[in-house]
Amino acid sequence: MHSIRMRRIVVLWGAAVFCLAAPAQSFADSGTAPKAAYCGTDGATGLAVSAAGNVSCRAALQAAAAYTKAWHSTAAKPVQVRRAGTTWQCQERPGDPNPYQACVDAQDHTRLVTLSS
């Protein structure tokens, strides 16, 4: 139980860090960063997947799966994947203490998918 609670805290914290690093105009419409929801784990990596903005968990899990297939051959370079009708720009982000993976909607930077341990 403690492990699940800690994982959610790490996922939410990672999403907050990524959102704060985004350009200020990304949240200009609402004035606040989107809230993140835990969606489950990525089947290939076992990383926790969360969604922020109006990203459904189904779309988040699809984007995460597409990214994890592509990221191992990219040596930490940004990757573009297309899933759930959206083009996602994905890459590793610095975290404290561990880095995490994040995908942002190429058209709407308030839509965010994070993968973290």
C-alpha positions as MATLAB code, in Angstrom:
seq = 'MHSIRMRRIVVLWGAAVFCLAAPAQSFADSGTAPKAAYCGTDGATGLAVSAAGNVSCRAALQAAAAYTKAWHSTAAKPVQVRRAGTTWQCQERPGDPNPYQACVDAQDHTRLVTLSS';
ca = [
       0.000    0.000    0.000;
       2.827    2.368    0.905;
       4.555    1.618   -2.424;
       1.452    2.540   -4.442;
       1.029    5.780   -2.486;
       4.690    6.701   -3.011;
       4.462    5.906   -6.731;
       1.489    8.242   -7.105;
       3.337   10.998   -5.259;
       6.370   10.553   -7.533;
       4.191   10.567  -10.664;
       2.302   13.683   -9.612;
       5.489   15.430   -8.593;
       7.136   14.557  -11.913;
       4.147   15.887  -13.844;
       4.242   19.107  -11.826;
       7.954   19.584  -12.522;
       7.416   19.043  -16.236;
       4.462   21.425  -16.317;
       6.370   24.139  -14.496;
       9.199   23.814  -17.004;
       6.775   24.377  -19.895;
       6.421   27.842  -21.422;
       4.165   30.164  -19.445;
       1.704   30.583  -22.302;
       0.887   26.862  -22.163;
      -1.461   27.468  -19.239;
      -2.590   30.956  -20.187;
      -6.211   29.909  -20.798;
      -6.893   28.455  -17.360;
      -4.206   30.123  -15.261;
      -3.332   26.797  -13.588;
      -1.423   23.664  -14.472;
      -3.535   20.635  -15.356;
      -4.019   17.948  -12.717;
      -2.457   14.534  -13.363;
      -4.295   11.210  -13.032;
      -2.583    7.856  -12.529;
      -3.554    5.545  -15.432;
      -1.663    2.301  -14.782;
       1.648    0.860  -15.866;
       3.289    0.577  -19.246;
       3.363   -3.096  -20.235;
       6.868   -3.049  -21.743;
       8.701   -1.131  -19.013;
       6.537   -1.365  -15.901;
       6.751    2.419  -15.510;
       3.797    4.262  -14.013;
       1.782    6.205  -16.597;
      -0.146    9.344  -15.709;
      -2.166   11.815  -17.763;
      -2.677   15.554  -17.346;
      -4.931   17.959  -19.174;
      -7.840   16.337  -20.949;
      -5.860   13.212  -21.901;
      -7.829   10.020  -21.316;
      -6.050    7.145  -19.637;
      -6.594    5.050  -22.754;
      -4.795    7.664  -24.888;
      -2.039    8.031  -22.270;
      -1.365    4.298  -22.194;
      -1.325    4.160  -26.023;
       1.121    7.089  -26.250;
       3.326    5.561  -23.547;
       3.411    2.203  -25.346;
       4.350    3.825  -28.655;
       7.077    5.858  -26.988;
       8.603    2.947  -25.081;
       8.883    1.006  -28.358;
      10.803    3.891  -29.939;
      12.878    5.361  -27.103;
      15.387    2.532  -26.637;
      16.919    3.203  -30.036;
      17.086    7.003  -29.656;
      19.788    7.440  -26.965;
      17.711    9.975  -24.986;
      16.900   12.125  -28.035;
      13.385   13.522  -28.448;
      10.971   11.183  -30.237;
       7.722   11.921  -32.040;
       5.000    9.283  -31.965;
       1.451    9.332  -33.288;
      -1.220    7.566  -31.238;
      -4.847    8.149  -30.320;
      -5.186   10.743  -33.093;
      -2.421   12.933  -31.661;
       1.232   13.597  -32.378;
       3.199   13.387  -29.130;
       6.656   14.856  -28.575;
       8.408   12.615  -26.045;
      11.719   12.660  -24.254;
      13.481   12.044  -20.970;
      13.223   14.914  -18.479;
      15.422   15.588  -15.453;
      13.814   14.710  -12.149;
      14.847   14.809   -8.537;
      16.203   12.319   -7.758;
      15.437   10.285  -10.906;
      14.692   11.331  -14.487;
      11.331   10.473  -15.999;
       9.845   10.210  -19.491;
       7.259   12.693  -20.729;
       5.139   13.125  -23.843;
       3.362   16.362  -24.658;
       0.717   16.913  -27.324;
       2.416   18.746  -30.209;
      -0.655   20.985  -30.672;
      -1.742   21.510  -27.049;
       1.023   21.647  -24.441;
      -1.464   21.304  -21.585;
      -1.980   17.654  -22.630;
       0.743   15.634  -20.958;
       1.633   11.964  -20.445;
       4.377   11.001  -17.975;
       6.150    7.707  -17.342;
       8.028    7.340  -14.080;
       9.329    4.727  -11.680;
];
